[in-house]
Amino acid sequence: MKNKWVQAWGQAHSAFSFFYYPSCEKTYRLIIKSAISGERVRFELSNECAKNDVYIGALSVAKCDKDGNFIGECKTATINSQKSLCLKIGQVVLSDEVELSVEAGDYFCVNAYVERGALRSGNLIDDATVLTVKGDVSYTPAIENQRRIRDKVREIASTVLRMYFHKPIPLFQSVQLLNATNAKSIVVYGDSISQQGYWTNMFSDRIRETYFGRYSVINKSIMGTRLLYDFNKRFFCKGLFGKSGLNRLERDILDYPDVEYVIIALGTNDFLQYGTVAAPKSEKPTPEEFIKAMVDVADRLKTQGIKLVVFNILNFGESIDSRPEKEAMVTEVNKLLWENRAHFHAVYDQAALCVNPEKPTCTKKEYLGKDYVHPNKLGGKIVADNIDLSWFE
């Protein structure tokens, strides 16, 4: 069987806004629990959403424990055979491959020492750990994360906005293993409901247990993102909400030949955002154009042999931004998704699973966080536990 590069971890980049990392000499250690095996590793670094160049002084990889403490030798990584580089504004680079034997279930880490340049591109994804330490500790076996002032800002934002913000993971775009067992990846392509990890991490655990070593679940969700529209430039957080689902298919899915399944869980922001501070009324979609776009995505993925699982939209009738008009459109979208299910590999009716029977346009409050949009841990477990894993056989 031919060895192939498979994503062990990845994320979709957007602008960090006020969550960014100001310029300073700092090492970033990304710790990954691999769901697949491989004999070599390589990784991508991205400066896509930057306002400045980033100067990287050292790169390394190593096997480690869950806390990032090295197990065995730490190996130097290079890009175009260079140990250091300048990552230009908007640039994405792929490292040279490094020999590193990783088994499914192992932890390993990638270290990047940034000499200069603010890190503004990345994601607030909750499926890996990043340690940040001042100075060059890319070869230091054991390090402890150094808390920053902006961590407090992030925690305050979580309280004020009543939603969960994970610690930002900058710079890294994908980490890949050279796999010999025909492993594949399942990409989750959603918004903050998927990004926060409450259902996606539990789903990933189920996949690991059921199909050990066969799939890695790659969460390429972006908070606030919509299927039809890019982020609105008048919104004060600007690029934080990222490109639309339609406009990032190449970057986040089609550019990776290891993808076998895509789970699209988009639509909440298409119908909830318009007419708020995040998006103008002119960006109001119709259910029909949303369904057409989703079918077009399915057809496009099929040309590369990728199967599409579509999640319908959770009811958000208790949200402060909800309106009867918006709730009616979500009901119609969910109806049309089911009627058009022949276009997709599967349609998952999470809305019916979580609906409040006394208020059909609302999700049960016990499944939701304080903003009444994002599922809490219980809601995430309900969603994850009821996904039919036979779809991935």
N, C-alpha and C positions, 0 to 999 in steps of 0.2 A: 504494500500500500504506500502510495506516494506521500511524503511529508508535506503538510500545508500549514501556512500561518493562520492561526485562529486567535481572535480576541479573547484574552483572559479578563480584560477590564477595559472600559472606555466610557467616555462622556461626550455630551454635545456642548460646545462652547457658546457662551454668550458673554456680554459685558457684565462685570461685577458691580458696577455703579459704586455705592458707598461701602461695599463689602471688600473692596480691592486691597491688595498688599502694597503699601508704599515702598519705595526703593530703599533697600538696605542689603547688606551682605548677610545672606541667610540660606540655610540648607532646607530643602523640602524632601521629606522621606514619605513616599507613597507606599502603603502596606496593603497587599492584595492577598486574599484567600482564593486560591485558584480552584475552579471547578473542573479544569481539564489538565492534561499532562503535556509535557514538552521537553525537548532537549536543548533548545536555544530560545533566547528571548530578544525581542527588539521593541522599541517604543516610539511613539510620536510625541513631539512637543509642539504646542501651538501658541502663537501670539496674535491670533486672528482679530481679536477685539481690542487691540492695544492702541495707546496713544504715544508709545515710545518704544525704542529698541530695548532688548533685554540681553545682558551679557552673562553668559553661563561659563563658570570657571572649572567645573568638574562634574562628571556623571559616573554613576556606578550602579551595579545591581548585586543582590545577594539573597540567598535563602535566609529566612528569619522566623522568629516566633510571632505570635499575634500582636506583641507589643513592639515589634520592629527590631528586636535584638538579633544580631547576625548569628546564623548557624553555618559554620564553615567559612569559606573564603569570600571576601568582597571583591568583585571583579570590575575593572575599569570598563566603562562604556564610552564609545566615541560616535561622532557624527561626521561622515565623510573622512574617517580616519583621524579626525581632530578631537583632542581632549577638551577643548574649549571653543566657544563660538559666540557670534553675535546673532541673536534671533531678531530679524527685522520686523517692523510693524506689518502685521497681517500674514507673516510667514508661518508655514507648517513644515517641520523637518522630521525625517525618519532616521532613527539611529542605525548604526551598523549592528549586526547580530552578535550576541554574546553567548558563549556556551554556558548553560545553566540547566541542570536537570531538575525538573519540577514534576511532582506527581499530583494528581487530583487530590485536593484536600490540604496541600501544602500552602504555607505562607511564603511569600517572597516580596522584595521591595525594590523600588527604583529610587535613586537619590539624585537630586540636582542641586548643585551649589550655584546660587545666583549672586554674582558679584555686584551687579548694578542694573537698575531698571524696575519700575513699578510693574506689578503683575495685575493686569486688568481683565484677562481673558481666562475663562474656566467655568466652573459650575458649583452649585451648592448641593452636591449629590451625596447620598447617604448609603453607599455600599462599599466604601473603602475608608481607610484612616490615613490622614496626612499629618505628620509631625513637622513642626517648624521650629528651627533652632538658629540662633545667630551664629555667624561664622561658618567656616567650612568643616562640617562634620560628616561629609559624604562617605568617609571610610571608617568612622568611629563606630564600633560594634554596638554600643548601647547608648541611647540618648533619651532625654525626656523633653516632651513638648513644652515650649515656652509660650505661655498665654500672652496675647496681645490686647491692647486697649479696644481694638475693633471687635474683639470677641464679646465684650460687654455691650457694645453697640448692637451687635447681632442679636444678643439675648433680649435687649430692650425692644428691638424691632419685632421679635417673635411675640413678645407680650402685647405690644401696642396693636400690631396687625392681626393678632390672634391666629397665627399659623407658625409652623415649625421651620426654622432656617438652620440647616446643617452648616458646619464649618466649611468654608469654601475650599475647593481643590483647584489650584491654579495650574497653568502651564501644560500639564499632561493631557493628551487627547486619547491615546489608546496604548495598551500594553498587550503584546501578542506573543504567543508561544508557537514554536515549530512543532506541530502535533503529528503523530504517526498513527492515530487510532480513529481517524475520520470524524473527529469532534466538529461540532458546528456551534453557531451562536444564535440566541434568540434575543432580538432587540426590542426593548420597551421604548415606545415612541410617544411620550405623553407630555403632560404639563406638571404643575406643582403637586397635583394629587398623586402622580406616579413618582415624581422627583423626591418627595419627602421620605419615601422608602417603606411606608407602613404596609402596603400590600406587596410591593415589588420584592422586598427582601424576603418576605415569607414565601412568596411564589418561587423565588430563586432557591430557597432551602428545599422546597418540595421537589423541584426539578433535579437538584443535586442528589436527593435521596432516591428518587424514582429512576433516573437515568444517569447513574453515577459515571462521571468522566466523559459523558457524551455531549453535554451542552454547557455553555456558559451563558448566563443571562446578563445582557449589557444594557444598563439603564441610560438611555439617551433622551431623557425628558428635560424640559426647560420650564421653569416657573413662568406663568403668565402667557405662554405661547399659544398661538391659535393655528388652526389648520389653514385658514384662507388668507390671513393678513400678517405681515411682519409687524414688529413692535411699532407703535406710533411715536414719531420723533418729538411730538409735543409733550409726551408723558415725562414727568420729572426724572424717572429712573431710566429713561431712554432705552439703551440696548439690553437691559437686564432681562427683558421678556423675549429676546432673541428673534431669529428669523421664523417665518411661518413653517408649518409642517411641509407645505408644498415646496418651499424654496430651500430646504436643507436635506432633501432626500439623497442627493448625490453625496454630500459630505458625510452624512451620518449613517447611511445604509448602503447605498449602491456602490460606494468606493471600497467596500469590504466584501470580498468573495466568500467569506466564511458564513455569511448570514443565511439561515435557512427559514426562520420564521420572524415575522414582525408583529408585535402587538401594538396597535394604534389605540390610544386612549386620549383622544383630543375632542374638543367641541365645547367644553365648559366655558372657556374664555371667549370663543367665537360668539356665544349667545349671552354671556353675562357681562362682558366688558363694555360693549358699545353703549354710549350715552353716559359713561362714567369718566373719572379723571384719567383713566388708562386709554380710552379710545373714544373718538367722536361718534355721534349718531349716524354719520355718513358711512360708517363701516359696519352697519347692520347687515348681517347675511340673511339669506332665506334658507329654509330647510332643503329646498330643491337644489340649490347650488352647492350646499354642503355635501349632500349625498352624491351629486355628480362628481365633485372633487374626490370624495372617498373612493368611488368606483374607479376613477381615473388612476388613482394611486395604486389600487389593487391590480389593475391591468398592467401598469408599469412595472410593478414588482414581479408579476408573473413572467415577464420577459426574461428575468434572471433566475427563474425557478424559486422565487421566494413566496412563501405562503403568508397570507395576511389574516390575522385574527383581530376583529374589531370589537372594542368595548363600547357599549352605548353610554349615554350621558347620565350620570347620577343627578337626581332631582335636587335643585338648590332653592326651593321655594321659601326657605327660612332666611336666606341671605339678605343682607341689607341692600344689595344691589339688584335683587330680584324684582321682577314686575310680571303681572299676569301675561303680558304679551310675550315675554321671554320664556316663561314657563310653558306656554302653549306651543312655542316653536320647538322646545326640547321634546315635548310629547310627540310632536309630528316627526322630528328627526328620528327618534327611537322607533316609531312605527315604520318609517321608510327604510331604516337600516334592516329591520327584520324582513320587510317585503323584498328587499334587494339582497338577501343573504346568500343567494346563489353566486354572487360575484366574489364572495369572500370564502376563505377556508373555514371560518367560524365566526359567529356573532355571539358575544357574551352579554347577557341581559343582567348586568349588575344593578340597573335601576330597579327592576322588579324584585330583585333579591333584597334590596335595602329600603324599599319604599315604606313610607308611613301609610298604612291602609286607611287611616282616618283623614289624611291629607295627601291625596295622590300626586300632587306636584312637589312633595317634600320627601326627604330622606329621614328615617328615624333619627331623632336627636341623639339617642344613645350611641349611634355609630359615627357621630360627627364631632369635630373640634369646635372651638368657641366661635369660629366665624360661620359655622353652619354650611360650609362648602367642602372643606377638606375632611376626609375620614380620619378619625382618631385610630388608635391602635386596635381597638375592638372592630371598628369598621374595616380597617385594613385586613384583619384576620378573616373576617366574614368573606370579603372579596377574594382573598388569596385561596382560602380553603375550598371554595366552590368552583374554581377554574377546572375544567375537564382536562386532565393531563393526557388523556388519550388523543387529544388534538395534536400532540407532539410526537406521536409514535411513528 
